[in-house]
Amino acid sequence: MTNRQSFTRILAANANIQHHLAVILEAQAKDMAKVGAWTHSQVHSSGYSLHEAQFRDALRIHERMVEVMMALHSDSDGDSSSDGLLGKWLET
């Protein structure tokens, strides 16, 4: 194999990795959009008689989301799937 062929294979592998990363990031963006829509529907002002209660719930959800992101970031198993995890954290 020549240097040129090796270089071409390296570039092709790099392009493949970049494509897979783009797919992963697109899926994560879609999940975050769903979470945002859910949060907006849960903390809508029409569901609260007092602004303080709405603020308290919004802050609680925000704190849980930060905890989830930290847990996913520090997950050493390599499994970054958050299916079901968000619901469990928000129940408490």
N, C-alpha and C positions, 0 to 999 in steps of 0.2 A: 504494500500500500504506500502510495506516495504522500508527501507532505500535503499536497494540494487536496487529495482525497480525505486525509485525516482532518484537515481544516474544514472541509465541506461537511463532514459528518458531525464535527463539533458544533458548527453553526446550525445544522439541522436539529441536533439535540437541544440546543439552546432555544431555538424557535419553538420546539415542542413543549419545553418546560414553560416558556412564557405563555403559550396558548392555554396550558392547563391551569396556570396561576390566574389567568384572566377569567376562565370558567369558574374557578373557585370564588374569586372576588365578586363576580356577578351574582352567584348564588347567595353569598353572604349579604350583598346589598339588598337583594330581594327579601331575605329573611328580616333584615333590619327595618325595611319598609313595612313589613307586616307587623313587627313589634311596635313601630311608631304609630301605625293606624290603631292597633289594639289599645295602646296606652292613651291615645287621644280619645278614644271612645269611652275608656274607663274613667278618665279624669275630666270629663266634660262638665262645665259649670252648671248645666241644667240638672245634674244629678246631685247637687249639693245645696244645702240651704245656707251654709256658712262658708265663706272664703277660706277660713282657717282650716276647716276639715279638708277642703279640696287641696290646699297647699300641703297639708300633712301627708295625704295619700300620694300626691305627686312626688314629694320628697322621698317617701318610702319606696316607691317604684324605682326612682332614680338610684337610690342606694343599692337596691337589689340588682339592678342592671350593672352597676359598677362591680359588684361582687361576682356576678356571672362572668363578666368580661375578664376579670382577674383570674377566676378559676379556669376559664378556657385558655387563657394565655399561659398559665403555669401548669397546664395539664401535661404531664410527662409521658402519658400513654400514647401520645400522637393522635388520639381520637378527638378531634375538635368539633364533633357533632353536638349540637345543642338541643336536639329533639327531646322534648319532655323536660329538659333541665330548667328552662325558664319558668314553666308552670309550677314546678316543685318549689322553686325559690320564692315565687310570688305568693304562694299559698300561706307562707308563714308570716 
